[in-house]
């Protein structure tokens, strides 16, 4: 099983979980519940390798914390190993819980 995370500006989180041969072939990603498609040119990817986020790895999982910018929302992503789940929060409020 492979987990692929993509984080975009404004807290947009895209998660693919599945067989490595299938990752990247599923295209049902959307921004809203209104059937509006994704305008890829408007999405700004965030750097998870030390640029926009700090990564902490422990035996329990991985925590990604966005660099704080004055006047902007701050996002945090927690990948928990056991039980497996992915949580995204902003300013202390849970926004997304995958595999509850």
C-alpha positions as CSV (number, residue, x, y, z in Angstrom):
1,X,0.0,0.0,0.0
2,X,1.3,3.4,-0.9
3,X,0.2,6.8,0.5
4,X,0.7,9.9,-1.7
5,X,0.1,13.3,-0.1
6,X,-0.1,16.6,-2.0
7,X,-0.6,19.8,-0.2
8,X,-1.6,23.0,-1.9
9,X,-2.0,26.6,-0.9
10,X,-4.9,27.4,1.4
11,X,-4.9,24.0,3.1
12,X,-6.1,22.0,0.1
13,X,-5.0,18.4,0.8
14,X,-5.0,15.6,-1.8
15,X,-4.5,12.0,-0.5
16,X,-4.2,8.9,-2.6
17,X,-4.0,5.5,-0.9
18,X,-3.7,2.3,-2.9
19,X,-1.6,0.0,-5.0
20,X,1.6,1.8,-6.2
21,X,0.7,0.9,-9.8
22,X,-2.7,2.8,-9.4
23,X,-1.4,6.0,-7.8
24,X,-1.7,8.9,-10.2
25,X,-4.2,7.1,-12.4
26,X,-7.3,8.1,-10.3
27,X,-8.6,11.5,-11.4
28,X,-11.7,12.1,-9.1
29,X,-10.0,14.9,-7.2
30,X,-12.2,17.9,-6.8
31,X,-12.2,21.1,-4.7
32,X,-15.9,21.3,-3.7
33,X,-19.0,19.3,-3.4
34,X,-20.7,21.2,-6.2
35,X,-19.1,19.1,-9.0
36,X,-16.7,21.8,-9.9
37,X,-13.5,20.4,-11.5
38,X,-10.0,21.4,-10.6
39,X,-8.3,24.2,-12.3
40,X,-4.8,22.8,-11.9
41,X,-3.1,26.1,-13.1
42,X,-4.6,27.8,-10.0
43,X,-3.3,25.3,-7.4
44,X,0.0,26.2,-5.8
45,X,1.9,23.2,-4.4
46,X,3.5,23.5,-1.0
47,X,7.0,22.3,-0.3
48,X,6.9,19.4,2.2
49,X,10.7,19.0,2.2
50,X,11.7,21.8,4.6
51,X,10.3,24.7,2.7
52,X,6.7,25.5,3.6
53,X,6.4,22.7,6.3
54,X,8.5,21.2,9.1
55,X,8.4,17.4,9.3
56,X,8.7,15.4,12.5
57,X,8.9,11.6,12.4
58,X,8.2,9.4,15.5
59,X,7.3,5.8,16.1
60,X,3.6,6.8,16.1
61,X,3.6,8.7,12.8
62,X,4.6,11.8,10.9
63,X,3.6,15.3,11.7
64,X,3.8,18.1,9.1
65,X,3.5,21.7,10.5
66,X,3.3,24.7,8.2
67,X,5.7,27.5,8.8
68,X,3.7,30.3,10.6
69,X,3.1,33.4,8.5
70,X,1.7,36.4,10.3
71,X,-2.0,37.0,9.4
72,X,-2.5,33.7,7.6
73,X,-4.0,30.4,8.7
74,X,-1.6,27.7,9.8
75,X,-2.1,24.1,8.8
76,X,-1.0,20.8,10.4
77,X,-1.1,17.3,9.0
78,X,-0.7,14.2,11.1
79,X,-0.2,10.8,9.6
80,X,-0.9,8.3,12.4
81,X,0.4,4.7,11.9
82,X,-1.7,2.6,14.3
83,X,-4.6,2.8,13.7
84,X,-3.8,4.3,10.3
85,X,-5.4,7.8,9.8
86,X,-4.6,11.1,8.4
87,X,-5.7,14.3,10.1
88,X,-5.6,17.9,8.9
89,X,-6.2,20.8,11.2
90,X,-6.0,24.6,10.9
91,X,-5.4,26.9,13.9
92,X,-6.3,24.0,16.2
93,X,-9.6,23.1,14.5
94,X,-9.9,19.6,12.8
95,X,-10.8,20.0,9.1
96,X,-10.3,16.5,7.6
97,X,-10.0,13.0,9.1
98,X,-9.2,10.2,6.7
99,X,-9.9,6.6,7.8
100,X,-11.8,7.3,11.0
